[in-house]
Amino acid sequence: MRPRFSIIIPIYNEETYLREAIDSVLAQTVSDWELLLVDDGSTDASAAICADYAASDARIRMLRQPNRGLSAARNAGLAAAKGEWIAFLDGDDLLPPAALETYFAHTENADAVIAAFERFPEHTVIRTADKVEYYADFPAMEKDFVRLYYNLMTCVTMLIRAERVQRFDETIPYCADVAFVMEQLGVCRGIRILPDVLYHYRWTRELTLSNRFFLDHTWSGKRIFQTVCAHFPENAEIKRFMAERYALLTMKYLRALCGIERLSEAQKHALILPVLEDEVRDDPVWTVDLVPPDAPQRMLWEAVISRDADRVYDACMEALTPHVSIIVPVYQAEATLRRTLESVRRQTEANWELLLVDDGSSDGSAALCASCAASDRRIRVYHTEHRGVSAARNFALEHARGKWVQFLDADDTLDEHCLEALLCHAVDAERVCCGFQWVPNGRACVPCKQNVLCCSLSDIEALDEYFPLLTVVWSGIFRLDTLTARFDERLTVGEDIVFNAEWFRSTRTVRVLPDVLYRYRSSPPAPPRIDTLSAQEAIDRRVREAYRGSARMVRWFTVNLIEVCIRWFESVIQNASLSEPQKRLLVATQLDSALLDGHIPDYPGDDKRCRALWQALLSRDTDVILRTFSKS
């Protein structure tokens, strides 16, 4: 018996998601279908997956051919199809369970039924009709064509009567769907548009592009423009609309071309020229006004219209520069990383790049990084052996391309307006700093009560709170060209303080905002490290050099440094799991620290307890220290 539906899946190296796609067909609420799996010369496990399913269900057939491309694979499926109606599904996408049933319910007096679709994982619905609409034929759609266009771009959201189905033009290497749909609708008698979402389209990173792809793209875009305009030769609105779409595609791929690092400048120029020489652009519709004056692409479009390859190249390179490079060192962060990355993707400022440096993680962090990078071309992932947070940040700084740098820890989050707010105030500064909030206790740390421009240490000295500027690097953005120093990879604690001290050794302008734009997740106190005091020595030395012109700032650091030292000795001396000889040995190993050589003769804070404990440490007498700290 002839099946009611033939579903065609063209497959080329789809092993990651192929089972999900096939399972979505098996889950349909109707059962009178056949599934044609067309393996187009896959080199991964796709063919084996197809064979397994074909062996388990008589409704599933597998076809194999050498790699000839998407259109050829779909045509092979059409040649073998036996169903009354044809549907297409890509090997990484999904059909909702009621898709076929819903399509068929609207086939009366129609040769084609077209539905809305959803892009996932971000769940964006592409819907151009809010009710069922019917057209006797393609010319009848003319008045609504522009409105309906985004549901007419692909064959995968269509159910087509088999007797009317056309073939794909295998000479079109790119956007063959659009040409197919336009030609298909041209022979249909009865076309129904549905508001129902009957297809789930997986939105992933664009394909890695080859030189040949760019040469082919110009011809493909021309063919689509000509095909649509041929159906509506007298409609100036449609012609301009398609010209705008073609212009945007052209600029998109010129930018992608100029972004291929392995191509030399001369090679890029050679590939730009065929795009500029496209004779379609001799048509009067191709004017500079196709792109609005305030659009980000306007400068590039003016260059394209001029047909000047040098101008096009310069405009592309300008457009490729992200405003901000966000640097996230990642180590064993599987539990928190997803939330961190989502806070980046929600930014109202979209011109950023995200550099994820996996520092030798052994949990699921690396896989999560790869998954996010696959769905957003702005995300780049690097894998290094485990060398620590400073080495990871230094590695990323060598690869950063933005004008500004935002450091972000893998368990923290950005307010959705963070980058936009910081950039708004970045015109006259080398760094823009904001307040932050501790998570989960919700306490905020705000450097000032109003927007302030600091041009000297005395300006910074007058701020209400130093912590966001001097102690951490993630509370704002740095201008990349000022980051000539690097993080000290020998330090395991206090690396941010030392980095800031080195940065402030030059005269710096810092815009300080009262806004709380960063969420810092507090971690449980770590066990005492034997190298804590040696790190504090480095901090003390660098701080005194960098901030020697500000007695108030040096005093603030000294108070914090002494309190860190006191907490270290307390963690040892009051540790019930350590024996008395062990405590004595640990204390003795630290008594030759340069911090205790007397150059800090007194605790400059107001805490009398800390003053007494510091005097005990300055005695460098193990018995005195043990006795004093035990009593505290």
Secondary structure, 3 states (H helix, E strand, C coil): CCCCEEEEEEECCCCCCHHHHHHHHHCCCCCCEEEEEEECCCCCCHHHHHHHHHHHCCCEEEEECCCCCHHHHHHHHHHHCCCCEEEECCCCCECCCCHHHHHHCCCCCCCEEEEEEEEECCCEEECCCCCCEEECCCHHHHHHHHHHHHHCCCHHHEEEEHHHCCCCCCCCCCCHHHHHHHHHHHHCCCEEEEEEEEEEEECCCCCCCCHHHHHHHHHHHHHHHHHHHHHCCCCHHHHHHHHHHHHHHHHHHHHHHHCCCCCCHHHHHHHHHHHHCCHHHHCCCCCHHHCCCCCCCHHHHHHHHHCCHHHHHHHHHHHHCCCEEEEEEECCCHHHHHHHHHHHHCCCCCCEEEEEEECCCCCCHHHHHHHHHHHCCCEEEEECCCCCHHHHHHHHHHHCCCCEEEECCCCCEECCCHHHHHHHCCCCCCEEEEEEEEECCCCEECCCCCCEEECCHHHHHCCCCCHHHHCCCCCEEEEHHHCCCCCCCCCCCCHHHHHHHHHCCCCCCEEEEEEEEEEEECCCCCCCCCCHHHHHHHHHHHHHHHCCCCHHHHHHHHHHHHHHHHHHHHHHHCCCCCCHHHHHHHHHHCCCCHHHCCCCCCCCCCCHHHHHHHHHHHCCCHHHHHHHHHHC
